[in-house]
């Protein structure tokens, strides 16, 4: 099995810079909810939801931590080409699953609509970045 260090280096081409930039944008989008780990008032501001009770507060704060991990992976993929494939896969899974859930359930509030829009932007960035990454790998 190949490890990230076994992946051949990518030449610094325009496509490489596009792939890195798109991962960086998606990483920042995923790092924004990390402030939710600070507690209920931040979660209210992020999602427009009253987080009532310790159970939901724990789950939502843990969700913020997981977004931090995913955002860090995406940023790592932007600066370390060996991690790009796993970063793109993780980004696609996160964004597509959220958008599918939002679309299938519907009826969300205005704050959650902002999250849907942000994930739509993230999806476009992932498609552009993954295409650029594929072009970089194809040239090796």
C-alpha positions as CSV (number, residue, x, y, z in Angstrom):
1,X,0.0,0.0,0.0
2,X,1.3,3.4,-0.9
3,X,1.9,5.9,1.9
4,X,1.7,9.7,1.3
5,X,5.4,9.8,1.1
6,X,5.4,7.3,-1.8
7,X,3.3,9.7,-4.0
8,X,5.4,11.3,-6.7
9,X,6.0,15.0,-6.3
10,X,3.8,17.4,-8.2
11,X,5.5,20.1,-10.3
12,X,4.5,23.6,-9.4
13,X,2.3,24.3,-12.3
14,X,-0.7,26.6,-12.6
15,X,-3.0,23.5,-12.1
16,X,-1.1,22.7,-9.0
17,X,-1.6,26.2,-7.6
18,X,-5.3,26.0,-8.5
19,X,-5.7,22.7,-6.7
20,X,-3.9,24.1,-3.6
21,X,-5.9,27.3,-3.6
22,X,-9.3,25.5,-3.9
23,X,-8.4,23.2,-1.0
24,X,-7.4,26.2,1.0
25,X,-10.7,27.9,0.4
26,X,-12.7,24.7,1.3
27,X,-10.4,24.3,4.4
28,X,-11.3,27.8,5.6
29,X,-15.0,27.2,5.0
30,X,-14.7,24.1,7.2
31,X,-12.7,25.8,9.9
32,X,-15.3,28.6,10.4
33,X,-17.6,26.4,12.5
34,X,-14.8,25.6,14.9
35,X,-15.8,28.6,17.0
36,X,-18.9,26.5,18.0
37,X,-16.7,24.6,20.4
38,X,-16.9,27.7,22.6
39,X,-20.5,27.0,23.5
40,X,-24.1,27.8,23.0
41,X,-24.0,31.4,22.0
42,X,-21.5,30.7,19.2
43,X,-23.6,27.8,18.0
44,X,-26.7,30.0,18.1
45,X,-25.0,32.5,15.9
46,X,-23.6,29.9,13.5
47,X,-26.8,27.9,12.9
48,X,-29.7,30.1,14.2
49,X,-30.7,27.3,16.6
50,X,-31.3,27.4,20.3
51,X,-29.0,24.7,21.7
52,X,-31.0,23.5,24.7
53,X,-29.8,20.9,27.1
54,X,-26.3,19.5,27.6
55,X,-26.8,16.5,25.3
56,X,-27.3,18.6,22.2
57,X,-24.6,21.1,23.3
58,X,-22.1,18.3,23.6
59,X,-23.0,16.9,20.2
60,X,-22.8,20.2,18.5
61,X,-19.5,21.2,20.2
62,X,-18.0,17.9,19.2
63,X,-19.2,18.5,15.6
64,X,-17.2,21.8,15.8
65,X,-14.1,19.8,16.8
66,X,-14.6,17.4,13.9
67,X,-15.0,20.3,11.5
68,X,-11.6,21.6,12.8
69,X,-10.0,18.2,12.0
70,X,-11.5,18.2,8.5
71,X,-10.5,21.8,7.9
72,X,-7.0,21.0,9.1
73,X,-6.8,18.1,6.7
74,X,-8.0,20.2,3.8
75,X,-5.4,22.9,4.6
76,X,-2.7,20.2,4.9
77,X,-3.7,19.0,1.5
78,X,-3.3,22.5,0.1
79,X,0.3,22.8,1.4
80,X,1.4,19.1,1.1
81,X,0.5,17.6,-2.3
82,X,0.9,14.0,-0.9
83,X,-2.2,14.5,1.1
84,X,-4.4,16.0,-1.6
85,X,-6.2,12.9,-2.7
86,X,-7.4,12.1,0.8
87,X,-8.3,15.8,1.4
88,X,-10.4,15.9,-1.7
89,X,-12.2,12.7,-0.9
90,X,-12.9,13.8,2.7
91,X,-14.1,17.2,1.4
92,X,-16.4,15.7,-1.2
93,X,-17.9,13.3,1.4
94,X,-18.6,16.1,3.8
95,X,-20.0,18.6,1.4
96,X,-22.1,16.2,-0.8
97,X,-23.5,14.4,2.3
98,X,-24.6,17.7,3.9
99,X,-26.1,19.1,0.7
100,X,-27.9,15.8,0.1
101,X,-29.4,15.9,3.6
102,X,-30.4,19.6,3.3
103,X,-32.0,19.0,0.0
104,X,-33.9,15.9,1.1
105,X,-35.2,17.4,4.3
106,X,-35.7,21.0,3.3
107,X,-37.4,23.6,5.4
108,X,-34.2,24.9,7.1
109,X,-33.8,28.3,8.6
110,X,-31.9,31.3,7.1
111,X,-28.8,30.6,9.1
112,X,-28.7,27.1,7.8
113,X,-29.3,28.4,4.3
114,X,-26.0,30.3,4.6
115,X,-24.3,27.0,5.4
116,X,-26.0,25.4,2.4
117,X,-24.7,28.2,0.2
118,X,-21.2,27.9,1.7
119,X,-21.2,24.2,1.0
120,X,-22.3,24.9,-2.5
121,X,-19.3,27.2,-3.0
122,X,-17.1,24.5,-1.4
123,X,-18.5,21.9,-3.8
124,X,-17.6,24.1,-6.8
125,X,-14.1,24.7,-5.4
126,X,-13.7,20.9,-4.8
127,X,-14.7,20.1,-8.4
128,X,-12.3,22.8,-9.8
129,X,-9.5,21.7,-7.5
130,X,-9.9,18.0,-8.1
131,X,-10.0,18.6,-11.8
132,X,-6.8,20.6,-11.5
133,X,-5.2,17.9,-9.3
134,X,-6.2,15.2,-11.9
135,X,-4.5,17.3,-14.6
136,X,-1.3,17.5,-12.5
137,X,-1.2,13.8,-11.9
138,X,-2.0,13.0,-15.5
139,X,1.2,14.9,-16.6
140,X,3.5,12.8,-14.3
